[in-house]
Every structure is written in C-alpha cells, then in structure tokens.
Amino acid sequence: MVDTPEMVKIIRRLAERMESYLSSLPQEDWSRSSRCDLWEVADVVAHLTGGAERQAQSMERGRQGKAEPPVEFSPPDAVSMSASNAQRDITLRQRLGGSLLTSFVENHAGLHRLMTEFGSAGWEIPCWHARRGPIPAREYVDLRLQELMIHDWDIRAAIDPRATLDPEGAQALLPVAQTWLAMTFRPGVKLEVPATYRFEVTGHPAASHDVTTNGESFEIKTRSSSPADVTITCDGDSYLLFVYGRLGASDEGGSGRLDIQGNAQLLEPFEKWFKGL
C-alpha cells in the first residue's frame, strides 16, 4: 500500500501530466462528450478545478480545528446532489471560459502546497466532507488521487478509445476503491436471500474481495473460501473502471474485459445498488 506522502507526490505528477495533455488538446476536443455522464471534456476539467479548491478550503479549515459542516450546508440525497454538482461544474466552466486551464493548474498547485505542509503528524486531522462528514485529512488525499485518475481517463477515452489508466496511479488507487464502492451504495429492493459477489483481481490478490448484499444493506470483506453467487475476474484496470462505473458488465467492452462466472443476472441489480455519485 502506498503511504500518504508518496500519494501526494503521485497526485502532483498526475496533475502535471493532465496539464501537459490539456495544453496540447485541440480546442474542438474540449467540447467533446466525455466518458463521464452529463459532462463535456471542459466540464470534467472544471469539476477537477473546483474540487481542488473546495478540498483545499476544507483541509485548511480542518487544520484550524474546524471539521463541522459550513453554516449553509444542507444534506441532500445522493441523486439530487449528483445533479446539482453536475450543473455547478458546468456553470463554473462557463464562468471561467478561457482561463479554465490556468485555474486548474493554480488550484492543484495550491492544494499540493497545502498537502505537503500537513506532514505525517497531521494526516489524522479531521476535515469536513460534504458526503461523508468529518474524515481524516489522509482520506482527502485518497479522494484527490481518485478524482484525477478516473477523470483523466474520462477525458482521454473520449478522444482515444484505447486510453488506459496511469499505471502507477492505478496501483495506488486499488486499495482506495473499496472505500469508494461503499460510498456509492443506494438501497433498493430487498432480496429474499443475500447474494455474494466475488471480485478476483488478477495480479493483485490484496485487491480481491467479496461483497454480500440483500439490497438494503451490504458488507465488503476479504475474499472467503465459501462459494459466491457470481464471480467477476478481471485485471486491475478493468476492476477500477467497473467499480467507478466506467465499464458495465453488459457493455460491449465489458464482455471482453470481465470474466463472469455464476448468476450473471445478479450484476444488473448490483450496478443499480452501487452506482457512482
């Protein structure tokens, strides 16, 4: 597992890598539909830009001993939050206009300076997060890695279908993915008998795990020796793209990247219960 200071270095490299890519991107590609629902490429960049700024603000407040929600905060449900956030970032893209890339660079540079100042003694400082409440600062570092990794792919794959995840970043993201999976759960129709989904991640045994759910609650645990109702075997990249909602089991691409054994019909409700926010 990658430690937090090393994660900070990876995040810095990923932000600079994206800056380089975007700097040479033809203007017409900025208005392409990305692989992230509802957003053009420029909207994804705006999302990353605003997210870096909000994260820095929250971590700075945490450093000042403030981990409570902002005064104006009102917790919405997952669906309405996703819709309002999508529109918020579209509005930011429109407002920033030609300065979008500059703002992306400046906000990530500022966030990097802040993260390097926390040091090893500060990573447990609680910081406010809109979806999860107070979280340790180190988990905000995990979230920034996640955001840059997946949205970088959203942009590149919209232009080149052969795009892959950054290898070093993917290695660091694998231990984070289960936390994300747990965050995305949306209760639905209850099953009469709980179902167990087994993820076998080839080449990464530590990332393999079971998810057991009855549709109303769930448990993620270490892979067991008991039989599973459905087993999904795939490489690390395919696992991440599936967990983050970029690769569906029924998609044309999914059929070549996911080896599914057992009751494949159970995958449809799984993708509804564990739906990205």
C-alpha positions as a LaTeX table, in Angstrom:
\begin{tabular}{lrrr}
\hline
Residue & $x$ (\AA) & $y$ (\AA) & $z$ (\AA) \\
\hline
Met1 & 0.00 & 0.00 & 0.00 \\
Val2 & 1.28 & 3.49 & $-0.91$ \\
Asp3 & 1.74 & 5.79 & 2.11 \\
Thr4 & 0.18 & 9.24 & 2.18 \\
Pro5 & 3.33 & 11.34 & 1.45 \\
Glu6 & 4.04 & 9.17 & $-1.59$ \\
Met7 & 0.41 & 9.54 & $-2.64$ \\
Val8 & 0.85 & 13.32 & $-2.54$ \\
Lys9 & 3.78 & 13.00 & $-4.98$ \\
Ile10 & 1.72 & 10.83 & $-7.33$ \\
Ile11 & $-1.12$ & 13.35 & $-7.26$ \\
Arg12 & 1.28 & 16.15 & $-8.16$ \\
Arg13 & 2.60 & 14.14 & $-11.11$ \\
Leu14 & $-0.92$ & 13.28 & $-12.30$ \\
Ala15 & $-1.98$ & 16.93 & $-12.20$ \\
Glu16 & 1.11 & 17.96 & $-14.18$ \\
Arg17 & 0.51 & 15.10 & $-16.62$ \\
Met18 & $-3.04$ & 16.30 & $-17.20$ \\
Glu19 & $-1.85$ & 19.89 & $-17.60$ \\
Ser20 & 0.56 & 18.77 & $-20.33$ \\
Tyr21 & $-2.15$ & 16.78 & $-22.10$ \\
Leu22 & $-4.72$ & 19.56 & $-21.95$ \\
Ser23 & $-2.22$ & 22.19 & $-23.10$ \\
Ser24 & $-1.88$ & 20.44 & $-26.46$ \\
Leu25 & $-5.53$ & 19.43 & $-26.81$ \\
Pro26 & $-7.21$ & 20.93 & $-29.90$ \\
Gln27 & $-9.93$ & 23.40 & $-28.99$ \\
Glu28 & $-12.66$ & 21.34 & $-30.66$ \\
Asp29 & $-11.88$ & 18.40 & $-28.35$ \\
Trp30 & $-12.74$ & 20.43 & $-25.26$ \\
Ser31 & $-16.41$ & 20.29 & $-26.30$ \\
Arg32 & $-16.46$ & 16.53 & $-26.90$ \\
Ser33 & $-18.74$ & 14.42 & $-24.70$ \\
Ser34 & $-16.54$ & 12.84 & $-22.05$ \\
Arg35 & $-16.92$ & 9.33 & $-20.62$ \\
Cys36 & $-18.46$ & 10.92 & $-17.52$ \\
Asp37 & $-22.23$ & 11.29 & $-17.81$ \\
Leu38 & $-23.60$ & 14.81 & $-18.40$ \\
Trp39 & $-20.21$ & 16.43 & $-18.99$ \\
Glu40 & $-18.14$ & 17.60 & $-21.91$ \\
Val41 & $-14.36$ & 17.41 & $-21.58$ \\
Ala42 & $-14.21$ & 21.03 & $-20.43$ \\
Asp43 & $-16.83$ & 20.30 & $-17.74$ \\
Val44 & $-14.65$ & 17.49 & $-16.37$ \\
Val45 & $-11.73$ & 19.93 & $-16.13$ \\
Ala46 & $-14.00$ & 22.40 & $-14.33$ \\
His47 & $-15.05$ & 19.65 & $-11.91$ \\
Leu48 & $-11.43$ & 18.89 & $-11.07$ \\
Thr49 & $-10.64$ & 22.59 & $-10.79$ \\
Gly50 & $-13.48$ & 23.38 & $-8.39$ \\
Gly51 & $-12.89$ & 20.17 & $-6.45$ \\
Ala52 & $-9.25$ & 21.02 & $-5.78$ \\
Glu53 & $-10.27$ & 24.45 & $-4.50$ \\
Arg54 & $-13.01$ & 23.05 & $-2.22$ \\
Gln55 & $-10.69$ & 20.35 & $-0.90$ \\
Ala56 & $-8.01$ & 22.91 & $-0.05$ \\
Gln57 & $-10.59$ & 25.04 & 1.77 \\
Ser58 & $-11.84$ & 22.07 & 3.79 \\
Met59 & $-8.34$ & 20.89 & 4.68 \\
Glu60 & $-7.32$ & 24.41 & 5.70 \\
Arg61 & $-10.41$ & 24.65 & 7.94 \\
Gly62 & $-9.52$ & 21.26 & 9.41 \\
Arg63 & $-6.02$ & 22.49 & 10.18 \\
Gln64 & $-7.67$ & 25.32 & 12.10 \\
Gly65 & $-9.70$ & 22.82 & 14.14 \\
Lys66 & $-12.92$ & 23.29 & 12.17 \\
Ala67 & $-14.43$ & 19.99 & 10.98 \\
Glu68 & $-18.10$ & 20.91 & 11.28 \\
Pro69 & $-20.28$ & 21.49 & 8.19 \\
Pro70 & $-20.44$ & 25.02 & 6.75 \\
Val71 & $-23.31$ & 27.13 & 8.07 \\
Glu72 & $-25.21$ & 26.96 & 4.77 \\
Phe73 & $-24.83$ & 23.16 & 4.38 \\
Ser74 & $-28.00$ & 21.09 & 3.96 \\
Pro75 & $-27.51$ & 17.36 & 3.24 \\
Pro76 & $-29.39$ & 16.37 & 0.05 \\
Asp77 & $-29.98$ & 12.83 & $-1.16$ \\
Ala78 & $-27.41$ & 11.21 & $-3.47$ \\
Val79 & $-29.41$ & 11.70 & $-6.69$ \\
Ser80 & $-30.12$ & 15.41 & $-6.20$ \\
Met81 & $-26.55$ & 16.03 & $-5.03$ \\
Ser82 & $-25.16$ & 14.43 & $-8.18$ \\
Ala83 & $-27.43$ & 16.52 & $-10.41$ \\
Ser84 & $-26.69$ & 19.80 & $-8.62$ \\
Asn85 & $-22.95$ & 19.11 & $-8.61$ \\
Ala86 & $-23.01$ & 18.37 & $-12.33$ \\
Gln87 & $-24.70$ & 21.68 & $-13.05$ \\
Arg88 & $-22.41$ & 23.52 & $-10.62$ \\
Asp89 & $-19.36$ & 22.42 & $-12.58$ \\
Ile90 & $-20.92$ & 23.26 & $-15.94$ \\
Thr91 & $-21.62$ & 26.74 & $-14.58$ \\
Leu92 & $-18.01$ & 27.03 & $-13.38$ \\
Arg93 & $-16.73$ & 26.05 & $-16.83$ \\
Gln94 & $-18.89$ & 28.74 & $-18.40$ \\
Arg95 & $-17.72$ & 31.35 & $-15.90$ \\
Leu96 & $-14.02$ & 30.57 & $-16.25$ \\
Gly97 & $-14.09$ & 30.44 & $-20.04$ \\
Gly98 & $-10.58$ & 30.75 & $-21.48$ \\
Ser99 & $-8.95$ & 30.76 & $-18.04$ \\
Leu100 & $-10.14$ & 27.23 & $-17.20$ \\
Leu101 & $-6.79$ & 25.51 & $-17.69$ \\
Thr102 & $-4.95$ & 28.25 & $-15.79$ \\
Ser103 & $-7.36$ & 27.84 & $-12.88$ \\
Phe104 & $-6.90$ & 24.06 & $-12.97$ \\
Val105 & $-3.13$ & 24.48 & $-12.69$ \\
Glu106 & $-3.29$ & 27.13 & $-9.97$ \\
Asn107 & $-5.81$ & 25.26 & $-7.82$ \\
His108 & $-3.88$ & 22.00 & $-7.94$ \\
Ala109 & $-0.60$ & 23.77 & $-7.23$ \\
Gly110 & $-2.18$ & 25.41 & $-4.19$ \\
Leu111 & $-3.63$ & 22.13 & $-2.99$ \\
His112 & $-0.24$ & 20.44 & $-3.39$ \\
Arg113 & 1.46 & 23.10 & $-1.27$ \\
Leu114 & $-1.16$ & 22.61 & 1.45 \\
Met115 & $-0.87$ & 18.82 & 1.40 \\
Thr116 & 2.92 & 18.94 & 1.69 \\
Glu117 & 2.55 & 21.15 & 4.78 \\
Phe118 & 0.40 & 18.67 & 6.69 \\
Gly119 & 3.27 & 16.28 & 7.33 \\
Ser120 & 2.99 & 12.84 & 8.89 \\
Ala121 & 1.68 & 14.19 & 12.19 \\
Gly122 & $-1.25$ & 15.93 & 10.55 \\
Trp123 & $-2.89$ & 13.29 & 8.40 \\
Glu124 & $-5.39$ & 12.28 & 11.09 \\
Ile125 & $-6.73$ & 15.84 & 11.44 \\
Pro126 & $-10.49$ & 15.68 & 10.74 \\
Cys127 & $-11.70$ & 17.73 & 7.77 \\
Trp128 & $-15.27$ & 18.26 & 6.62 \\
His129 & $-16.52$ & 16.35 & 3.56 \\
Ala130 & $-19.97$ & 17.00 & 2.10 \\
Arg131 & $-20.86$ & 13.34 & 1.52 \\
Arg132 & $-19.09$ & 11.71 & 4.46 \\
Gly133 & $-18.92$ & 14.30 & 7.22 \\
Pro134 & $-15.60$ & 14.68 & 9.09 \\
Ile135 & $-12.86$ & 12.50 & 7.57 \\
Pro136 & $-9.10$ & 12.30 & 8.27 \\
Ala137 & $-7.01$ & 14.53 & 6.02 \\
Arg138 & $-5.27$ & 11.44 & 4.58 \\
Glu139 & $-8.60$ & 10.28 & 3.14 \\
Tyr140 & $-8.90$ & 13.58 & 1.29 \\
Val141 & $-5.57$ & 12.70 & $-0.32$ \\
Asp142 & $-7.05$ & 9.36 & $-1.42$ \\
Leu143 & $-10.04$ & 11.17 & $-2.89$ \\
Arg144 & $-7.88$ & 13.56 & $-4.93$ \\
Leu145 & $-5.96$ & 10.61 & $-6.38$ \\
Gln146 & $-9.28$ & 9.02 & $-7.27$ \\
Glu147 & $-10.62$ & 12.15 & $-8.90$ \\
Leu148 & $-7.54$ & 12.74 & $-11.04$ \\
Met149 & $-7.17$ & 9.10 & $-12.06$ \\
Ile150 & $-10.73$ & 8.42 & $-13.14$ \\
His151 & $-11.47$ & 11.80 & $-14.70$ \\
Asp152 & $-8.19$ & 11.78 & $-16.57$ \\
Trp153 & $-9.41$ & 8.54 & $-18.15$ \\
Asp154 & $-12.83$ & 10.12 & $-18.83$ \\
Ile155 & $-11.12$ & 12.78 & $-20.93$ \\
Arg156 & $-8.58$ & 10.61 & $-22.72$ \\
Ala157 & $-11.02$ & 7.80 & $-23.50$ \\
Ala158 & $-13.44$ & 10.27 & $-25.09$ \\
Ile159 & $-10.73$ & 11.06 & $-27.63$ \\
Asp160 & $-8.92$ & 7.72 & $-27.82$ \\
Pro161 & $-10.96$ & 4.56 & $-27.01$ \\
Arg162 & $-7.68$ & 2.73 & $-26.35$ \\
Ala163 & $-6.82$ & 5.01 & $-23.41$ \\
Thr164 & $-5.68$ & 3.27 & $-20.22$ \\
Leu165 & $-5.30$ & 4.29 & $-16.61$ \\
Asp166 & $-1.96$ & 5.66 & $-15.44$ \\
Pro167 & $-0.10$ & 2.50 & $-14.22$ \\
Glu168 & 1.46 & 3.97 & $-11.07$ \\
Gly169 & $-1.77$ & 5.74 & $-10.16$ \\
Ala170 & $-3.79$ & 2.56 & $-10.69$ \\
Gln171 & $-1.52$ & 0.67 & $-8.31$ \\
Ala172 & $-2.11$ & 3.33 & $-5.65$ \\
Leu173 & $-5.86$ & 3.52 & $-6.33$ \\
Leu174 & $-6.63$ & $-0.20$ & $-5.92$ \\
Pro175 & $-6.63$ & $-0.06$ & $-2.07$ \\
Val176 & $-8.88$ & 3.04 & $-2.19$ \\
Ala177 & $-11.53$ & 1.56 & $-4.49$ \\
Gln178 & $-13.39$ & $-0.42$ & $-1.83$ \\
Thr179 & $-13.98$ & 2.75 & 0.19 \\
Trp180 & $-15.45$ & 4.36 & $-2.93$ \\
Leu181 & $-17.61$ & 1.29 & $-3.60$ \\
Ala182 & $-19.05$ & 1.52 & $-0.09$ \\
Met183 & $-19.81$ & 5.24 & $-0.57$ \\
Thr184 & $-21.87$ & 4.60 & $-3.69$ \\
Phe185 & $-24.39$ & 2.15 & $-2.20$ \\
Arg186 & $-28.02$ & 3.09 & $-2.84$ \\
Pro187 & $-30.50$ & 0.74 & $-1.14$ \\
Gly188 & $-33.12$ & $-0.84$ & $-3.38$ \\
Val189 & $-35.48$ & $-3.79$ & $-3.48$ \\
Lys190 & $-34.61$ & $-6.35$ & $-0.81$ \\
Leu191 & $-33.55$ & $-9.83$ & $-1.94$ \\
Glu192 & $-35.13$ & $-12.83$ & $-0.25$ \\
Val193 & $-31.67$ & $-14.37$ & 0.01 \\
Pro194 & $-28.49$ & $-12.21$ & 0.20 \\
Ala195 & $-26.16$ & $-12.50$ & $-2.79$ \\
Thr196 & $-22.37$ & $-12.66$ & $-2.66$ \\
Tyr197 & $-20.31$ & $-11.07$ & $-5.44$ \\
Arg198 & $-16.66$ & $-12.07$ & $-5.63$ \\
Phe199 & $-14.06$ & $-9.88$ & $-7.32$ \\
Glu200 & $-10.90$ & $-11.70$ & $-8.36$ \\
Val201 & $-8.35$ & $-9.07$ & $-9.44$ \\
Thr202 & $-5.62$ & $-10.85$ & $-11.37$ \\
Gly203 & $-2.13$ & $-9.91$ & $-10.32$ \\
His204 & $-3.44$ & $-8.08$ & $-7.24$ \\
Pro205 & $-4.61$ & $-10.64$ & $-4.65$ \\
Ala206 & $-4.85$ & $-7.99$ & $-1.92$ \\
Ala207 & $-7.49$ & $-6.18$ & $-4.00$ \\
Ser208 & $-9.69$ & $-9.27$ & $-4.37$ \\
His209 & $-12.75$ & $-9.24$ & $-2.10$ \\
Asp210 & $-16.38$ & $-10.26$ & $-1.59$ \\
Val211 & $-19.45$ & $-8.03$ & $-1.48$ \\
Thr212 & $-22.55$ & $-9.52$ & 0.17 \\
Thr213 & $-25.84$ & $-7.64$ & $-0.02$ \\
Asn214 & $-29.56$ & $-8.15$ & 0.36 \\
Gly215 & $-30.35$ & $-4.92$ & $-1.49$ \\
Glu216 & $-30.97$ & $-2.92$ & 1.68 \\
Ser217 & $-27.56$ & $-3.31$ & 3.34 \\
Phe218 & $-24.17$ & $-4.68$ & 2.36 \\
Glu219 & $-20.83$ & $-5.92$ & 3.65 \\
Ile220 & $-17.44$ & $-5.79$ & 1.94 \\
Lys221 & $-14.99$ & $-8.33$ & 3.29 \\
Thr222 & $-11.88$ & $-10.29$ & 2.44 \\
Arg223 & $-12.38$ & $-12.98$ & $-0.18$ \\
Ser224 & $-13.66$ & $-16.11$ & 1.56 \\
Ser225 & $-13.43$ & $-19.80$ & 0.68 \\
Ser226 & $-17.23$ & $-20.14$ & 0.53 \\
Pro227 & $-18.95$ & $-20.28$ & $-2.89$ \\
Ala228 & $-20.05$ & $-16.95$ & $-4.38$ \\
Asp229 & $-23.23$ & $-16.36$ & $-6.38$ \\
Val230 & $-21.29$ & $-14.57$ & $-9.09$ \\
Thr231 & $-17.54$ & $-14.17$ & $-9.59$ \\
Ile232 & $-16.02$ & $-11.34$ & $-11.65$ \\
Thr233 & $-12.41$ & $-11.97$ & $-12.68$ \\
Cys234 & $-10.50$ & $-9.13$ & $-14.33$ \\
Asp235 & $-7.25$ & $-7.19$ & $-14.37$ \\
Gly236 & $-6.64$ & $-4.16$ & $-12.17$ \\
Asp237 & $-7.63$ & $-1.54$ & $-14.77$ \\
Ser238 & $-10.88$ & $-3.32$ & $-15.61$ \\
Tyr239 & $-11.73$ & $-3.70$ & $-11.92$ \\
Leu240 & $-11.25$ & 0.02 & $-11.31$ \\
Leu241 & $-13.25$ & 1.03 & $-14.37$ \\
Phe242 & $-16.08$ & $-1.29$ & $-13.30$ \\
Val243 & $-16.14$ & $-0.14$ & $-9.68$ \\
Tyr244 & $-16.07$ & 3.51 & $-10.76$ \\
Gly245 & $-18.94$ & 2.96 & $-13.20$ \\
Arg246 & $-16.99$ & 3.39 & $-16.44$ \\
Leu247 & $-17.25$ & $-0.24$ & $-17.52$ \\
Gly248 & $-20.58$ & $-2.07$ & $-17.30$ \\
Ala249 & $-20.92$ & $-5.83$ & $-17.23$ \\
Ser250 & $-23.37$ & $-5.64$ & $-20.14$ \\
Asp251 & $-21.29$ & $-3.15$ & $-22.16$ \\
Glu252 & $-19.65$ & $-4.27$ & $-25.36$ \\
Gly253 & $-16.26$ & $-3.52$ & $-23.80$ \\
Gly254 & $-17.18$ & $-5.26$ & $-20.56$ \\
Ser255 & $-17.76$ & $-8.57$ & $-22.24$ \\
Gly256 & $-14.11$ & $-8.69$ & $-23.29$ \\
Arg257 & $-12.62$ & $-7.43$ & $-20.02$ \\
Leu258 & $-14.73$ & $-9.12$ & $-17.35$ \\
Asp259 & $-14.84$ & $-12.90$ & $-16.96$ \\
Ile260 & $-18.17$ & $-13.56$ & $-15.27$ \\
Gln261 & $-18.98$ & $-16.91$ & $-13.69$ \\
Gly262 & $-22.18$ & $-17.82$ & $-11.87$ \\
Asn263 & $-25.51$ & $-15.98$ & $-11.94$ \\
Ala264 & $-24.74$ & $-13.11$ & $-14.32$ \\
Gln265 & $-28.29$ & $-11.77$ & $-13.90$ \\
Leu266 & $-27.30$ & $-10.55$ & $-10.45$ \\
Leu267 & $-24.98$ & $-7.97$ & $-12.00$ \\
Glu268 & $-27.81$ & $-5.73$ & $-13.17$ \\
Pro269 & $-29.12$ & $-5.02$ & $-9.63$ \\
Phe270 & $-25.51$ & $-4.71$ & $-8.37$ \\
Glu271 & $-24.86$ & $-1.88$ & $-10.82$ \\
Lys272 & $-28.01$ & $-0.13$ & $-9.56$ \\
Trp273 & $-27.19$ & $-0.55$ & $-5.88$ \\
Phe274 & $-23.56$ & 0.52 & $-6.28$ \\
Lys275 & $-23.99$ & 3.47 & $-8.56$ \\
Gly276 & $-21.43$ & 6.27 & $-8.71$ \\
Leu277 & $-22.38$ & 9.52 & $-7.04$ \\
\hline
\end{tabular}
